[in-house]
């Protein structure tokens, strides 16, 4: 599913200048073609997150990029951790056990 | 749903400001996007949101206090949080910034692992290779793939087109949409994904094509279907009509006696089948539209004609 600018404004319940500012600040980075912005599901969910941060959590606009950056770093790390666990999971059982022992953990489920 | 005052942890006589403060405090703790690893927190956040929806609206709060409404049915609708997409390909556009360091992260990690392997479990002051410290420590890691989505009008997908896509980082991609591209088809642009590290090749870019439906054309396999209204005289007497195809307008001969439901085939005017390279056909489905008959001339003519011209249509259709 993909969305256009006006649809995002309606779905998120923000104002047009808000969304324009979020894009200008690169808090949300939709793809663009000749006819305008194209928003993916992830962009819609992110726009809702930004609205929550600003409206519900009263995070001021100076602080929003810090919060977003920390959230993004967290997801990047989670993905890397996931990749590493998947790589360990694909190793022979004896090697896997060795790694888990080294880390002081049990078996990866 | 439990008592909204209890959920927010405020007194029955709390001021609007106290309620807002209590909600913000809980929301900061419970917002699912601030707790990416905790699946179960979503229900809690939803409950808090529902409680706040009642207590932040003075009219709803008054009605709740008066016992006119209860907390049930005031819940917020289900919603998709960003965390569900953050590690998807689209979400990667954001966390991908830090993924630029992905290889660096892995490099540090492996350098540390090798240092441990060489010197046993390195304690403080033990032998540690600093980042990129070891000779030949160059670490090669190919770049990740990137996925984008592109909406394409029906005719462009059918006939083929070139589109320029501007990516979030300002880079542009020229996308060649081959004729006959189907909805949800994935195009691969080799080497146009995230850059590699240490001289390793870049990943690929994948473009998912979303074909916009057309107001008139419908696609079925490699054929195009189109409904075309015709006049009474064209139906009875035949005629030449102008119809659109995916490569422009063509003239089509309507044979005399064409009925609603008759289909005419325009050979080779359909869509290229990407597997066989063959082009499909366009089918034009006719429907007869009666005129307004303002002056009653048609009615008069048909009255005259109707004498001795009864014909059984419903019997033929098996409706009798």
Contacts between the chains, C-beta under 8 A, distances in Angstrom:
chain1	res1	chain2	res2	distance
A	2	B	149	5.4
A	2	B	151	5.9
A	2	B	210	5.9
A	26	B	168	7.6
A	29	B	93	5.9
A	29	B	94	7.1
A	29	B	168	3.5
A	30	B	168	7.5
A	31	B	148	5.4
A	31	B	149	7.0
A	31	B	150	7.6
A	31	B	165	6.2
A	31	B	166	7.2
A	31	B	167	6.5
A	31	B	168	6.8
A	32	B	165	7.5
A	32	B	166	4.6
A	33	B	150	6.6
A	33	B	151	7.5
A	33	B	163	6.1
A	33	B	164	7.5
A	33	B	165	5.9
A	33	B	166	7.5
A	34	B	163	7.2
A	34	B	164	7.2
A	38	B	149	6.6
A	38	B	150	7.2
A	38	B	151	6.1
A	40	B	85	7.9
A	40	B	90	4.1
A	40	B	149	5.6
A	41	B	80	7.1
A	41	B	85	5.8
A	41	B	88	8.0
A	41	B	90	6.6
A	42	B	82	7.1
A	42	B	85	3.6
A	42	B	86	7.3
A	42	B	88	6.0
A	42	B	90	3.5
A	42	B	91	4.4
A	42	B	93	7.4
A	42	B	94	7.7
A	43	B	90	7.0
A	45	B	80	5.4
A	45	B	81	6.2
A	45	B	82	4.1
A	45	B	84	6.8
A	45	B	85	5.2
A	46	B	82	4.9
A	46	B	85	7.6
A	46	B	91	7.9
A	46	B	94	7.0
A	48	B	79	7.2
A	48	B	81	7.9
A	48	B	82	7.2
A	49	B	33	4.9
A	49	B	81	7.2
A	49	B	82	4.3
A	52	B	27	7.5
A	52	B	31	6.3
A	52	B	33	7.5
A	56	B	23	7.4
A	56	B	24	6.9
A	56	B	27	5.2
A	56	B	31	7.8
A	57	B	24	5.9
A	57	B	27	5.5
A	57	B	28	5.4
A	57	B	31	6.9
A	58	B	24	5.6
A	68	B	94	7.8
A	71	B	33	6.4
A	71	B	34	7.3
A	71	B	36	7.7
A	71	B	82	7.7
A	71	B	86	7.5
A	72	B	86	7.7
A	72	B	94	4.9
A	72	B	95	4.7
A	72	B	97	6.4
A	72	B	98	6.0
A	73	B	95	7.4
A	73	B	98	5.0
A	74	B	36	6.2
A	75	B	36	6.5
A	75	B	83	7.5
A	75	B	86	4.0
A	75	B	87	5.8
A	75	B	91	6.8
A	75	B	94	7.5
A	75	B	95	4.0
A	76	B	95	4.0
A	76	B	96	7.5
A	76	B	97	7.7
A	76	B	98	3.7
A	76	B	99	5.3
A	76	B	101	7.9
A	76	B	102	7.3
A	77	B	98	7.7
A	77	B	105	7.9
A	78	B	36	6.4
A	78	B	37	7.4
A	78	B	87	6.7
A	79	B	87	5.0
A	79	B	92	7.9
A	79	B	95	6.6
A	79	B	99	7.3
A	80	B	99	7.9
A	80	B	102	6.3
A	80	B	105	5.8
A	80	B	106	7.2
A	82	B	87	7.5
A	84	B	109	7.6
